[in-house]
Amino acid sequence: MTQHTRSRIPKTIAIILQVICVASIIMLLLNSGAKAMHYHWQWYRIPEHLWFYEDGQWYPGDLIEGLMVTLRISAISLVCTVAIGFITALLRMSNSIVGRGLARGYIEVIRSTPLLVQIYLLYFVFGPVLGIDRITTAILALSLFQGAYSAEIFRAGLQGIPRGQLEAAESLGLSQIDSYRFVVIPQMFRKIIPPLTNEAVSLVKNSSIVSIMAIFDLTTEGRNIVADTAMPFEVWFTVAAIYLCITLTLSALAVWLERRLSIPNH
C-alpha cells in the first residue's frame, strides 16, 4: 500500500463519519418534529412500493417503475443535450452570420424563459401540431433547455484548445473532421467534464417537472402513493433519497472519468 493510498483512507473514514453524524442529527430533528405534530412514522410500508413478492417472484414497485421512466428520459435527453449543445457551439463559432444568429437566438430564447413554460408550449401547442407523444415531448423539452446551457460549456471548451493544435493536425494531412475527432474533441472533453456533469445533474432534477404531463416518472409515482397512503413524509423523503443517489452516482462517475482522462499516456 502506497503512502498516497494510506493518506486517503483516513480522509475517507472522516467523510463517512461526517455523513453519519449529519444523517443522525437530521433524523433526530425529524423525529422530534413528528412527535410535536403527533405524526406516526410508517417506514415499514415503504419497501412494498420499492419491491414486492408475489406468486414466488419479486416485482418492482411503483417507485422503482417510476425510477426506470426517469432514468430512461434522463439518459435519452442527456445524449440529445450533448448533440444539441455541441452543434450549437460549432454554429456560434462558425463564419456563417446566419448560423451564429440562429445559435445565439436559440440560446437567448431558451435561457430567458422558464422550463415549465417551455414544457407547456411543447405539450399543449407544438406537440399536437407535430403529432409527438408525451415521452418525446418531455425528452425534447429537457434536451432543448439543457442544450442551451451546454452550448456555452462546449464553446468554452473549444475555445480553450490552442489554435496551434488544429493547425498541426491539418499540417499532418488530417481533414477538418478528423482533426476535430482525434485532436480537438478528446482534449475538449477533458476540460468540460466537471461543468458537463453539473448539467447532467440538473437534467435529472429537472426531469421531475415533466410529471405535469401525466408521465408516470418517479415524482408522479410518489405523488400517487401519497394520495393513496397519506404518508407524505416517508414517501417524499424516499423519493428525495433516490434522486440524491442518482446525482451522487453521476458526480462520482465524473470524478472517476476526470482522473482517468488526466492520466498521461506512456
C-alpha positions, 0 to 999 in steps of 0.5 A: 500500500502506497503512502498516497493510498494510506493518506486517503483512507483516513480522509475517507473514514472522516467523510463517512463519519461526517455523513453519519453524524449529519444523517443522525442529527437530521433524523433526530430533528425529524423525529422530534418534529413528528412527535410535536405534530403527533405524526406516526412514522410508517417506514415499514410500508415503504419497501412494498412500493420499492419491491414486492413478492408475489406468486414466488417472484419479486416485482418492482414497485411503483417507485422503482417503475417510476425510477426506470421512466426517469432514468430512461428520459434522463439518459435519452435527453442527456445524449440529445443535450450533448448533440444539441449543445455541441452543434450549437457551439460549432454554429456560434463559432462558425463564419456563417452570420446566419448560423451564429444568429440562429445559435445565439437566438436559440440560446437567448430564447431558451435561457430567458424563459422558464422550463415549465413554460417551455414544457407547456408550449411543447405539450399543449401547442407544438406537440399536437401540431407535430403529432409527438407523444408525451415521452418525446415531448418531455425528452425534447423539452429537457434536451432543448433547455439543457442544450442551451446551457451546454452550448456555452460549456462546449464553446468554452471548451473549444475555445480553450484548445490552442489554435496551434493544435488544429493547425498541426493536425491539418499540417499532418494531412488530417481533414477538418473532421478528423482533426476535430475527432482525434485532436480537438474533441478528446482534449475538449472533453477533458476540460468540460467534464466537471461543468458537463456533469453539473448539467447532467445533474440538473437534467435529472432534477429537472426531469421531475417537472415533466410529471405535469404531463401525466408521465408516470416518472418517479415524482408522479409515482410518489405523488400517487402513493401519497394520495393513496397512503397519506404518508407524505413524509416517508414517501417524499423523503424516499423519493428525495433519497433516490434522486440524491443517489442518482446525482451522487452516482453521476458526480462520482462517475465524473470524478472517476472519468476526470482522473482517468482522462488526466492520466498521461499516456506512456 
